[in-house]
Amino acid sequence: MTEYTMYLDGNPDRHNKGWTEKEVKELTSMVRKLEYDNAELVRSNDELRERCKTLASRTPQWPKGYRPRGRWNQGKKNERRN
């Protein structure tokens, strides 16, 4: 047979104290974990932002051995035929 303790004095703090301490510890550990994850995300975001800035600001370069051909007038030739 299982025994149950009932507090009839109407003071809920008396039997909820252990529950709230456990809950506070769980929530504190969760907050610490989320703060750590947030710090990692901020760091990686800063790294990616720096990479994007350097890639966007550099001058474009043609690949080695590539020689662009003058094909920009093809559209005008097709217009004349029509």
N, CA, C and O atoms as CSV, one atom per row, in Angstrom:
chain,resi,resn,atom,element,x,y,z
A,1,MET,N,N,0.844,-1.176,0.000
A,1,MET,CA,C,0.000,0.000,0.000
A,1,MET,C,C,0.888,1.237,0.000
A,1,MET,O,O,1.864,1.308,0.747
A,2,THR,N,N,0.549,2.207,-0.836
A,2,THR,CA,C,1.318,3.428,-0.960
A,2,THR,C,C,0.745,4.499,-0.049
A,2,THR,O,O,-0.471,4.662,0.062
A,3,GLU,N,N,1.638,5.219,0.597
A,3,GLU,CA,C,1.191,6.284,1.483
A,3,GLU,C,C,1.335,7.620,0.779
A,3,GLU,O,O,2.315,7.862,0.074
A,4,TYR,N,N,0.371,8.466,0.972
A,4,TYR,CA,C,0.370,9.812,0.418
A,4,TYR,C,C,0.313,10.795,1.567
A,4,TYR,O,O,-0.406,10.596,2.546
A,5,THR,N,N,1.084,11.859,1.430
A,5,THR,CA,C,1.069,12.898,2.448
A,5,THR,C,C,0.242,14.059,1.929
A,5,THR,O,O,0.488,14.555,0.830
A,6,MET,N,N,-0.707,14.483,2.686
A,6,MET,CA,C,-1.552,15.605,2.296
A,6,MET,C,C,-1.331,16.732,3.293
A,6,MET,O,O,-1.306,16.523,4.506
A,7,TYR,N,N,-1.175,17.910,2.757
A,7,TYR,CA,C,-1.024,19.081,3.606
A,7,TYR,C,C,-2.355,19.805,3.630
A,7,TYR,O,O,-2.815,20.326,2.614
A,8,LEU,N,N,-2.944,19.829,4.759
A,8,LEU,CA,C,-4.264,20.426,4.892
A,8,LEU,C,C,-4.200,21.848,5.434
A,8,LEU,O,O,-5.237,22.470,5.667
A,9,ASP,N,N,-2.995,22.363,5.635
A,9,ASP,CA,C,-2.897,23.699,6.199
A,9,ASP,C,C,-3.108,24.781,5.139
A,9,ASP,O,O,-3.191,25.960,5.482
A,10,GLY,N,N,-3.198,24.408,3.863
A,10,GLY,CA,C,-3.461,25.389,2.819
A,10,GLY,C,C,-2.223,26.129,2.343
A,10,GLY,O,O,-2.347,27.100,1.597
A,11,ASN,N,N,-1.045,25.707,2.746
A,11,ASN,CA,C,0.192,26.364,2.335
A,11,ASN,C,C,0.814,25.553,1.193
A,11,ASN,O,O,1.483,24.551,1.448
A,12,PRO,N,N,0.601,25.976,-0.077
A,12,PRO,CA,C,1.133,25.188,-1.197
A,12,PRO,C,C,2.652,25.298,-1.321
A,12,PRO,O,O,3.268,24.447,-1.962
A,13,ASP,N,N,3.273,26.320,-0.727
A,13,ASP,CA,C,4.721,26.472,-0.811
A,13,ASP,C,C,5.442,25.335,-0.096
A,13,ASP,O,O,6.569,24.989,-0.450
A,14,ARG,N,N,4.812,24.774,0.877
A,14,ARG,CA,C,5.452,23.743,1.677
A,14,ARG,C,C,5.746,22.488,0.846
A,14,ARG,O,O,6.826,21.914,0.986
A,15,HIS,N,N,4.831,22.049,-0.006
A,15,HIS,CA,C,5.072,20.852,-0.788
A,15,HIS,C,C,5.522,21.155,-2.215
A,15,HIS,O,O,5.901,20.227,-2.930
A,16,ASN,N,N,5.497,22.387,-2.653
A,16,ASN,CA,C,5.966,22.752,-3.991
A,16,ASN,C,C,7.410,23.223,-4.004
A,16,ASN,O,O,7.969,23.453,-5.076
A,17,LYS,N,N,8.022,23.372,-2.846
A,17,LYS,CA,C,9.372,23.919,-2.781
A,17,LYS,C,C,10.378,23.033,-3.522
A,17,LYS,O,O,11.209,23.538,-4.277
A,18,GLY,N,N,10.305,21.729,-3.312
A,18,GLY,CA,C,11.219,20.810,-3.993
A,18,GLY,C,C,11.017,20.822,-5.496
A,18,GLY,O,O,11.982,20.727,-6.255
A,19,TRP,N,N,9.784,20.936,-5.928
A,19,TRP,CA,C,9.495,20.970,-7.359
A,19,TRP,C,C,10.067,22.224,-8.006
A,19,TRP,O,O,10.638,22.148,-9.094
A,20,THR,N,N,9.927,23.352,-7.370
A,20,THR,CA,C,10.414,24.590,-7.974
A,20,THR,C,C,11.938,24.625,-7.998
A,20,THR,O,O,12.516,25.166,-8.940
A,21,GLU,N,N,12.605,24.066,-6.994
A,21,GLU,CA,C,14.069,24.037,-7.016
A,21,GLU,C,C,14.559,23.185,-8.181
A,21,GLU,O,O,15.506,23.562,-8.871
A,22,LYS,N,N,13.923,22.046,-8.401
A,22,LYS,CA,C,14.287,21.189,-9.526
A,22,LYS,C,C,14.016,21.897,-10.847
A,22,LYS,O,O,14.825,21.849,-11.774
A,23,GLU,N,N,12.868,22.551,-10.912
A,23,GLU,CA,C,12.495,23.267,-12.135
A,23,GLU,C,C,13.468,24.410,-12.416
A,23,GLU,O,O,13.837,24.642,-13.567
A,24,VAL,N,N,13.879,25.111,-11.386
A,24,VAL,CA,C,14.838,26.211,-11.553
A,24,VAL,C,C,16.171,25.676,-12.055
A,24,VAL,O,O,16.785,26.293,-12.926
A,25,LYS,N,N,16.633,24.555,-11.535
A,25,LYS,CA,C,17.899,23.965,-11.989
A,25,LYS,C,C,17.806,23.553,-13.455
A,25,LYS,O,O,18.737,23.785,-14.226
A,26,GLU,N,N,16.688,22.944,-13.840
A,26,GLU,CA,C,16.510,22.535,-15.230
A,26,GLU,C,C,16.485,23.746,-16.158
A,26,GLU,O,O,17.122,23.749,-17.211
A,27,LEU,N,N,15.741,24.772,-15.754
A,27,LEU,CA,C,15.651,25.966,-16.588
A,27,LEU,C,C,16.991,26.695,-16.674
A,27,LEU,O,O,17.335,27.237,-17.724
A,28,THR,N,N,17.742,26.710,-15.581
A,28,THR,CA,C,19.061,27.352,-15.593
A,28,THR,C,C,19.998,26.611,-16.528
A,28,THR,O,O,20.743,27.237,-17.283
A,29,SER,N,N,19.972,25.286,-16.488
A,29,SER,CA,C,20.839,24.525,-17.395
A,29,SER,C,C,20.402,24.726,-18.844
A,29,SER,O,O,21.242,24.781,-19.742
A,30,MET,N,N,19.100,24.835,-19.074
A,30,MET,CA,C,18.617,25.075,-20.428
A,30,MET,C,C,19.049,26.451,-20.941
A,30,MET,O,O,19.434,26.594,-22.101
A,31,VAL,N,N,18.984,27.447,-20.080
A,31,VAL,CA,C,19.408,28.799,-20.459
A,31,VAL,C,C,20.898,28.813,-20.776
A,31,VAL,O,O,21.315,29.451,-21.743
A,32,ARG,N,N,21.701,28.126,-19.984
A,32,ARG,CA,C,23.145,28.068,-20.247
A,32,ARG,C,C,23.425,27.416,-21.593
A,32,ARG,O,O,24.265,27.889,-22.358
A,33,LYS,N,N,22.717,26.329,-21.875
A,33,LYS,CA,C,22.902,25.644,-23.149
A,33,LYS,C,C,22.505,26.549,-24.310
A,33,LYS,O,O,23.213,26.612,-25.315
A,34,LEU,N,N,21.389,27.244,-24.182
A,34,LEU,CA,C,20.936,28.149,-25.241
A,34,LEU,C,C,21.878,29.331,-25.419
A,34,LEU,O,O,22.098,29.781,-26.543
A,35,GLU,N,N,22.438,29.840,-24.321
A,35,GLU,CA,C,23.409,30.926,-24.429
A,35,GLU,C,C,24.661,30.463,-25.168
A,35,GLU,O,O,25.221,31.207,-25.974
A,36,TYR,N,N,25.100,29.237,-24.894
A,36,TYR,CA,C,26.264,28.692,-25.584
A,36,TYR,C,C,25.983,28.530,-27.076
A,36,TYR,O,O,26.808,28.898,-27.913
A,37,ASP,N,N,24.809,27.975,-27.405
A,37,ASP,CA,C,24.434,27.815,-28.809
A,37,ASP,C,C,24.339,29.172,-29.508
A,37,ASP,O,O,24.758,29.315,-30.657
A,38,ASN,N,N,23.795,30.149,-28.819
A,38,ASN,CA,C,23.688,31.497,-29.385
A,38,ASN,C,C,25.069,32.088,-29.636
A,38,ASN,O,O,25.289,32.727,-30.664
A,39,ALA,N,N,25.995,31.884,-28.717
A,39,ALA,CA,C,27.349,32.415,-28.895
A,39,ALA,C,C,28.031,31.767,-30.092
A,39,ALA,O,O,28.732,32.442,-30.845
A,40,GLU,N,N,27.831,30.457,-30.276
A,40,GLU,CA,C,28.401,29.787,-31.444
A,40,GLU,C,C,27.813,30.327,-32.735
A,40,GLU,O,O,28.538,30.538,-33.707
A,41,LEU,N,N,26.500,30.553,-32.753
A,41,LEU,CA,C,25.850,31.089,-33.949
A,41,LEU,C,C,26.321,32.501,-34.258
A,41,LEU,O,O,26.511,32.845,-35.424
A,42,VAL,N,N,26.512,33.317,-33.245
A,42,VAL,CA,C,27.001,34.681,-33.456
A,42,VAL,C,C,28.407,34.647,-34.036
A,42,VAL,O,O,28.728,35.418,-34.941
A,43,ARG,N,N,29.248,33.753,-33.516
A,43,ARG,CA,C,30.625,33.657,-34.005
A,43,ARG,C,C,30.649,33.214,-35.474
A,43,ARG,O,O,31.356,33.803,-36.291
A,44,SER,N,N,29.876,32.176,-35.802
A,44,SER,CA,C,29.863,31.707,-37.192
A,44,SER,C,C,29.239,32.749,-38.112
A,44,SER,O,O,29.659,32.878,-39.262
A,45,ASN,N,N,28.255,33.487,-37.635
A,45,ASN,CA,C,27.649,34.550,-38.431
A,45,ASN,C,C,28.661,35.646,-38.719
A,45,ASN,O,O,28.708,36.164,-39.835
A,46,ASP,N,N,29.466,36.005,-37.737
A,46,ASP,CA,C,30.503,37.016,-37.957
A,46,ASP,C,C,31.538,36.548,-38.966
A,46,ASP,O,O,31.990,37.330,-39.803
A,47,GLU,N,N,31.919,35.262,-38.891
A,47,GLU,CA,C,32.877,34.724,-39.854
A,47,GLU,C,C,32.305,34.758,-41.270
A,47,GLU,O,O,32.990,35.151,-42.214
A,48,LEU,N,N,31.048,34.345,-41.410
A,48,LEU,CA,C,30.425,34.355,-42.732
A,48,LEU,C,C,30.249,35.772,-43.263
A,48,LEU,O,O,30.408,36.015,-44.459
A,49,ARG,N,N,29.924,36.695,-42.383
A,49,ARG,CA,C,29.774,38.092,-42.801
A,49,ARG,C,C,31.104,38.647,-43.313
A,49,ARG,O,O,31.140,39.374,-44.306
A,50,GLU,N,N,32.184,38.303,-42.637
A,50,GLU,CA,C,33.506,38.759,-43.060
A,50,GLU,C,C,33.878,38.135,-44.409
A,50,GLU,O,O,34.422,38.818,-45.276
A,51,ARG,N,N,33.592,36.862,-44.587
A,51,ARG,CA,C,33.875,36.209,-45.868
A,51,ARG,C,C,33.080,36.850,-47.000
A,51,ARG,O,O,33.623,37.099,-48.077
A,52,CYS,N,N,31.799,37.117,-46.762
A,52,CYS,CA,C,30.973,37.757,-47.791
A,52,CYS,C,C,31.496,39.144,-48.132
A,52,CYS,O,O,31.494,39.546,-49.295
A,53,LYS,N,N,31.942,39.873,-47.117
A,53,LYS,CA,C,32.464,41.209,-47.359
A,53,LYS,C,C,33.713,41.158,-48.228
A,53,LYS,O,O,33.854,41.959,-49.152
A,54,THR,N,N,34.626,40.222,-47.945
A,54,THR,CA,C,35.854,40.141,-48.751
A,54,THR,C,C,35.556,39.651,-50.160
A,54,THR,O,O,36.173,40.125,-51.115
A,55,LEU,N,N,34.622,38.708,-50.314
A,55,LEU,CA,C,34.288,38.233,-51.653
A,55,LEU,C,C,33.566,39.295,-52.473
A,55,LEU,O,O,33.776,39.394,-53.682
A,56,ALA,N,N,32.735,40.075,-51.838
A,56,ALA,CA,C,31.978,41.099,-52.565
A,56,ALA,C,C,32.857,42.284,-52.952
A,56,ALA,O,O,32.570,42.969,-53.934
A,57,SER,N,N,33.908,42.531,-52.204
A,57,SER,CA,C,34.711,43.722,-52.472
A,57,SER,C,C,35.890,43.461,-53.401
A,57,SER,O,O,36.524,44.415,-53.853
A,58,ARG,N,N,36.204,42.213,-53.698
A,58,ARG,CA,C,37.348,41.962,-54.571
A,58,ARG,C,C,36.943,42.125,-56.036
A,58,ARG,O,O,35.771,41.999,-56.391
A,59,THR,N,N,37.927,42.403,-56.865
A,59,THR,CA,C,37.660,42.588,-58.286
A,59,THR,C,C,37.511,41.221,-58.943
A,59,THR,O,O,38.199,40.272,-58.565
A,60,PRO,N,N,36.622,41.114,-59.920
A,60,PRO,CA,C,36.451,39.813,-60.578
A,60,PRO,C,C,37.662,39.470,-61.427
A,60,PRO,O,O,38.292,40.354,-62.008
A,61,GLN,N,N,37.985,38.203,-61.499
A,61,GLN,CA,C,39.127,37.748,-62.287
A,61,GLN,C,C,38.670,36.648,-63.224
A,61,GLN,O,O,37.864,35.793,-62.856
A,62,TRP,N,N,39.200,36.681,-64.451
A,62,TRP,CA,C,38.909,35.624,-65.410
A,62,TRP,C,C,39.746,34.404,-65.053
A,62,TRP,O,O,40.851,34.542,-64.528
A,63,PRO,N,N,39.233,33.217,-65.333
A,63,PRO,CA,C,40.039,32.008,-65.114
A,63,PRO,C,C,41.256,31.999,-66.028
A,63,PRO,O,O,41.249,32.632,-67.083
A,64,LYS,N,N,42.289,31.288,-65.628
A,64,LYS,CA,C,43.518,31.247,-66.401
A,64,LYS,C,C,43.251,30.609,-67.768
A,64,LYS,O,O,42.653,29.536,-67.853
A,65,GLY,N,N,43.693,31.270,-68.820
A,65,GLY,CA,C,43.517,30.766,-70.172
A,65,GLY,C,C,42.196,31.140,-70.813
A,65,GLY,O,O,41.956,30.774,-71.963
A,66,TYR,N,N,41.338,31.849,-70.117
A,66,TYR,CA,C,40.043,32.229,-70.679
A,66,TYR,C,C,40.187,33.519,-71.459
A,66,TYR,O,O,40.762,34.494,-70.973
A,67,ARG,N,N,39.665,33.517,-72.662
A,67,ARG,CA,C,39.682,34.731,-73.489
A,67,ARG,C,C,38.250,35.016,-73.930
A,67,ARG,O,O,37.693,34.278,-74.743
A,68,PRO,N,N,37.666,36.059,-73.410
A,68,PRO,CA,C,36.288,36.376,-73.812
A,68,PRO,C,C,36.235,36.783,-75.282
A,68,PRO,O,O,37.108,37.501,-75.770
A,69,ARG,N,N,35.227,36.328,-75.963
A,69,ARG,CA,C,35.064,36.643,-77.375
A,69,ARG,C,C,33.966,37.668,-77.521
A,69,ARG,O,O,33.055,37.738,-76.696
A,70,GLY,N,N,34.049,38.443,-78.545
A,70,GLY,CA,C,33.061,39.506,-78.753
A,70,GLY,C,C,31.743,38.980,-79.253
A,70,GLY,O,O,31.479,39.018,-80.455
A,71,ARG,N,N,30.918,38.497,-78.373
A,71,ARG,CA,C,29.609,37.976,-78.757
A,71,ARG,C,C,28.487,38.928,-78.358
A,71,ARG,O,O,27.317,38.551,-78.418
A,72,TRP,N,N,28.804,40.111,-77.965
A,72,TRP,CA,C,27.771,41.023,-77.494
A,72,TRP,C,C,26.970,41.616,-78.647
A,72,TRP,O,O,25.924,42.220,-78.408
A,73,ASN,N,N,27.429,41.464,-79.901
A,73,ASN,CA,C,26.701,42.006,-81.036
A,73,ASN,C,C,25.776,40.989,-81.674
A,73,ASN,O,O,25.121,41.317,-82.664
A,74,GLN,N,N,25.688,39.782,-81.163
A,74,GLN,CA,C,24.829,38.770,-81.762
A,74,GLN,C,C,23.369,39.190,-81.760
A,74,GLN,O,O,22.655,38.931,-82.729
A,75,GLY,N,N,22.920,39.818,-80.715
A,75,GLY,CA,C,21.521,40.246,-80.644
A,75,GLY,C,C,21.189,41.250,-81.727
A,75,GLY,O,O,20.088,41.218,-82.277
A,76,LYS,N,N,22.107,42.136,-82.043
A,76,LYS,CA,C,21.860,43.137,-83.079
A,76,LYS,C,C,21.807,42.490,-84.459
A,76,LYS,O,O,21.030,42.938,-85.302
A,77,LYS,N,N,22.595,41.464,-84.719
A,77,LYS,CA,C,22.580,40.781,-86.008
A,77,LYS,C,C,21.233,40.093,-86.220
A,77,LYS,O,O,20.683,40.125,-87.321
A,78,ASN,N,N,20.704,39.471,-85.166
A,78,ASN,CA,C,19.406,38.801,-85.262
A,78,ASN,C,C,18.274,39.789,-85.500
A,78,ASN,O,O,17.297,39.450,-86.167
A,79,GLU,N,N,18.382,40.981,-84.979
A,79,GLU,CA,C,17.364,42.007,-85.182
A,79,GLU,C,C,17.336,42.453,-86.629
A,79,GLU,O,O,16.262,42.724,-87.165
A,80,ARG,N,N,18.482,42.538,-87.270
A,80,ARG,CA,C,18.552,42.990,-88.669
A,80,ARG,C,C,17.910,41.981,-89.617
A,80,ARG,O,O,17.345,42.369,-90.639
A,81,ARG,N,N,17.990,40.705,-89.293
A,81,ARG,CA,C,17.443,39.675,-90.164
A,81,ARG,C,C,15.935,39.686,-90.177
A,81,ARG,O,O,15.321,39.319,-91.178
A,82,ASN,N,N,15.335,40.095,-89.095
A,82,ASN,CA,C,13.870,40.069,-89.036
A,82,ASN,C,C,13.276,41.203,-89.718
A,82,ASN,O,O,12.051,41.327,-89.758
